[in-house]
């Protein structure tokens, strides 16, 4: 039969809290507000299959305890969810789920690890590189290398077809202790600057291609009654919910100011590879000062919303978008601002900067999350556990986790998949409707492989171009030369980096507001800013990152 995947990225609730599934606007990532789908061909059987087509060995009677993030406020508990009840029928494996609310996830995780009262596996719970390395070396997390090689054909195939996936998961001791959330698509792993094309047409302007043209465009929006309602003062230029500018527009501009090599995770770690081939820091670079000067210029002329750093919440922003008051914003797809006005916005993949740089810096590595599934040392059946999860790294399992089964959660209509009416007509919308049955449609960072990008829109009857409303050909043209994962630290490096970057990140947040709003001068006060960063350990951080990059290169 035909198998189809329908993927929903980045629900708005998760984006308000937490990638892309992004837990907070500062983090998603994560990354990823799509309603997309995939049309795949293949035959489905009642049990998971390995790549040879044979049924997996039965694990009837086995029971596991898994800890995971909970979503019980918006869908049935995992024990009652159609998907997990059906998968238990298919495999004979029973899961006792401990579902932890997102707000208390970090605290509960720390309690579990401190008490040594471990579950058999952690599912969709975020552990840092340092934590994974530490607990792996302590023997609390099982090494998965041999288990994957012997019992996980889908993961093994992923490692062969894209070695960077295995490379990203490998700890400094050469072992793998966690499994990834993988998305190899560029359109849905990147961020665009969306400009109000309706306003461009109203004013006779073209889509801006450079940072200077963006400034001119936003200035025209602000001064010339771009929405045509007779009030020349109600339009806003670049406008997003409070706190968004630092992790969206600012990072996008790195690619326009010579700091775009390395991709999103490099930016999140404040590093890039310069034109001289050297790995350098972003936060104290003169080119970074130029980014802040540019943003200060926009803010001073009210081309950034006056409350960019204060109280505009998502709901207010969407309401203003519906009133045609938003000139531009940054996101994966235009739907984030609301379905009613999404077609007003055209996506700009990259802007050329004053030095001729034009790189789509905000592009994530295929391993978007690397701690989606971890097997602990109390697990008495690790072979069956790795088989259980490996299913979701193949086409059939990915289909099942996002669409369900034909005749039960979707039907074929005119040769295309369509969710059952209970999902399509759900009062909270189709995404939450699907979430009443299947798991991989809301929240993100599940242990599985996203399907090919060309296939994801089949169920909606659209194209990728229509989904992102931007030039697909530019994505390959302007992607960074290198796209790095998070580099795996040693235990000693983690003990140094964590306190250094806690202080530095807090300081940067404070200074971003002061420099962009003009409270401090980027000319008179910059040297003191750099000196303070050095006192906090910036140069030591750079040394560690260079060492990590060398190790990463050695395994490439």
Secondary structure, DSSP 4 states (H G I P E B T S, - for coil): -EEEEEEE---HHHHHH--TT-SSTTT-------EEEEEEE----SS-B-TTSPBPPP-TT-EEEEEEEE-TTTS--GGG-HHHHHHHHHH--EEEEEEEEGGGHHHHHHHHHHHT---SEEES----HHHHHHHHHTTSB---HHHHHHH-HHHHHHHHH-HHHHHHHB-TTS-B--EEEE---SGGGB-EEEEEHHHHHHHT-PPP-BHHHHHHHHHHHHHTTTT-SS-TTS-EEE--STT-TTTTHHHHHHTTTT--TBHHHHHHTTEEE-TTS-EEESTT-HHHHHHHHHHHHHHHTT-B-TTTTTT--HHHHHHHHHTT-EEEEEESSGGGG-TTTGGGEEEE---B-TTS---B--B--SEEEEEEEEEBTT-S-HHHHHHHHHGGGSHHHHHHHHT--BTTTEEEETTEEEE-HHHHT-TT-HHHHHHTT-STTSS---SSBPPPGGGTBGGGT--HHHHHTS-THHHHHTB-S-B--PPPPPHHHHHHHHHHHHHHHHHHHHHHHHHHHTSS-TTTSHHHHHHHHHHHTHHHHHHHHHHHHHHHHHT-
